[in-house]
């Protein structure tokens, strides 16, 4: 019998490529003993959204993934992006590196973005002591990228503990900076083509998914599958070449110290000019093919996921949205699910691109006017007025 090491665990979880597989318990494997969950989320994200700062909130959430993966050597470890936060599962041997990375990114988010990041490390063993579990599946979004799906109730419990102030991490010294190499948010918002960009969160009504909840998820996925590419909000040939100046400024803040940010912006603009020229001329630059890269951006995007419940940001027309809302309302009335849903006109994309030459770059999708954070607030009964986000 071959022994699988902690570093090899996630790569050995069987792949599934039809998204409906997120409700198949057979696709999931329990995390090994001794693993931990590194978590973070923005405190007061709804207030930041109301102030038009959702791109900053997204940037902070994605920075958690970038910082931790860079700190542990970019190994193949399961994670999930949640809009205003993130979670990464790691072997216990990497707990110290994860703690240091989370503490550093907390300081950076506060000092450079003006937001408060809550952080925690929760042992998986503690979730199991509560009668829960953390099981992961590996969904193949494209031939080049896989994303983790989580099931078992453990990640939701860990998030609740973090919000209660438990499992906290000692603060890093002022001025501490994480390694955010590869973190990028250059793309402008992506406008809806089918109707509206809709961010949906649906979780089991009693905490654990039963057959009726699985039917609900499959029903929603089936409706979105009726539209092009599963109602993917990013066009098949990639987003339009439209870049956000504010996004470039955020990227420069993330990837360079204060004294080198002007130079970093120059480098980013130079890269964009070269990419655009290569794209228009159809010429590769060494191993880099701009047209292929743009297509890969669409294929590698995480517009739908499962983290103890369904999360998706999709581009749907009025008729299909109405059918989805009807399914969700019926499930809520029967106690099968709790849900939050938020409509907006465009989607946001924040990226982790360690190197554009490799095709495994990852792109995190959310709604541009509050997305998952607003959907979550509506699920808990909080009210949030319409917001004007300026990415």
LINRAPE-V533333 format. One record per backbone hydrogen bond with DSSP energy under -1.0 kcal/mol. NH is the residue of the N-H (numbers start at 0). CO is the residue of the C=O. If there is no record, write none. Layout:
nh=NH co=CO
nh=NH co=CO
This chain:
nh=11 co=7
nh=11 co=8
nh=12 co=9
nh=15 co=137
nh=20 co=17
nh=21 co=18
nh=22 co=19
nh=23 co=20
nh=26 co=23
nh=27 co=24
nh=28 co=135
nh=30 co=133
nh=34 co=31
nh=35 co=89
nh=36 co=121
nh=37 co=87
nh=38 co=119
nh=39 co=85
nh=40 co=117
nh=41 co=83
nh=42 co=115
nh=47 co=43
nh=48 co=44
nh=49 co=45
nh=50 co=46
nh=51 co=48
nh=52 co=47
nh=56 co=52
nh=57 co=53
nh=58 co=54
nh=59 co=55
nh=60 co=56
nh=61 co=57
nh=62 co=58
nh=65 co=61
nh=66 co=62
nh=67 co=63
nh=68 co=64
nh=69 co=65
nh=70 co=66
nh=71 co=67
nh=73 co=68
nh=76 co=74
nh=79 co=86
nh=81 co=84
nh=83 co=81
nh=85 co=39
nh=86 co=79
nh=87 co=37
nh=88 co=77
nh=89 co=35
nh=93 co=90
nh=94 co=91
nh=97 co=93
nh=98 co=94
nh=99 co=95
nh=100 co=96
nh=101 co=97
nh=102 co=98
nh=103 co=99
nh=104 co=100
nh=105 co=101
nh=106 co=102
nh=107 co=103
nh=108 co=104
nh=109 co=105
nh=110 co=106
nh=111 co=107
nh=112 co=108
nh=114 co=108
nh=117 co=40
nh=119 co=38
nh=120 co=166
nh=121 co=36
nh=123 co=34
nh=127 co=123
nh=128 co=124
nh=130 co=127
nh=131 co=126
nh=132 co=151
nh=134 co=150
nh=135 co=28
nh=136 co=148
nh=138 co=146
nh=139 co=15
nh=140 co=138
nh=141 co=144
nh=146 co=138
nh=148 co=136
nh=149 co=305
nh=150 co=134
nh=153 co=132
nh=156 co=152
nh=157 co=153
nh=158 co=154
nh=159 co=155
nh=160 co=156
nh=161 co=157
nh=162 co=158
nh=163 co=159
nh=164 co=161
nh=165 co=160
nh=175 co=172
nh=182 co=179
nh=183 co=350
nh=187 co=241
nh=189 co=346
nh=191 co=344
nh=195 co=315
nh=196 co=343
nh=197 co=313
nh=198 co=341
nh=199 co=311
nh=200 co=339
nh=201 co=309
nh=202 co=337
nh=204 co=335
nh=206 co=203
nh=213 co=209
nh=214 co=210
nh=215 co=211
nh=216 co=212
nh=217 co=213
nh=218 co=214
nh=219 co=215
nh=220 co=216
nh=221 co=217
nh=222 co=218
nh=223 co=219
nh=224 co=220
nh=225 co=222
nh=226 co=223
nh=229 co=226
nh=230 co=227
nh=237 co=234
nh=241 co=239
nh=243 co=185
nh=247 co=243
nh=248 co=244
nh=249 co=245
nh=250 co=246
nh=251 co=247
nh=252 co=248
nh=253 co=249
nh=254 co=250
nh=255 co=251
nh=259 co=256
nh=263 co=259
nh=264 co=260
nh=265 co=261
nh=266 co=262
nh=267 co=263
nh=268 co=264
nh=269 co=265
nh=270 co=266
nh=271 co=267
nh=272 co=268
nh=273 co=269
nh=274 co=270
nh=275 co=271
nh=276 co=272
nh=277 co=273
nh=278 co=274
nh=279 co=275
nh=280 co=276
nh=281 co=277
nh=282 co=277
nh=284 co=287
nh=287 co=284
nh=292 co=288
nh=293 co=289
nh=294 co=290
nh=295 co=291
nh=296 co=292
nh=297 co=293
nh=298 co=294
nh=299 co=295
nh=300 co=297
nh=301 co=362
nh=304 co=310
nh=306 co=308
nh=307 co=149
nh=309 co=201
nh=310 co=304
nh=311 co=199
nh=312 co=302
nh=313 co=197
nh=314 co=230
nh=315 co=195
nh=320 co=316
nh=321 co=317
nh=322 co=318
nh=323 co=319
nh=324 co=320
nh=325 co=321
nh=326 co=322
nh=327 co=323
nh=328 co=324
nh=329 co=325
nh=330 co=326
nh=331 co=327
nh=332 co=328
nh=333 co=329
nh=334 co=331
nh=335 co=330
nh=336 co=330
nh=337 co=202
nh=339 co=200
nh=341 co=198
nh=343 co=196
nh=346 co=189
nh=347 co=365
nh=349 co=363
nh=350 co=183
nh=351 co=361
nh=352 co=181
nh=361 co=351
nh=362 co=299
nh=363 co=349
nh=365 co=347
nh=367 co=345
nh=372 co=369
nh=373 co=369
nh=374 co=370
nh=375 co=371
nh=376 co=372
nh=377 co=373
nh=378 co=374
nh=379 co=375
nh=381 co=376
nh=389 co=51
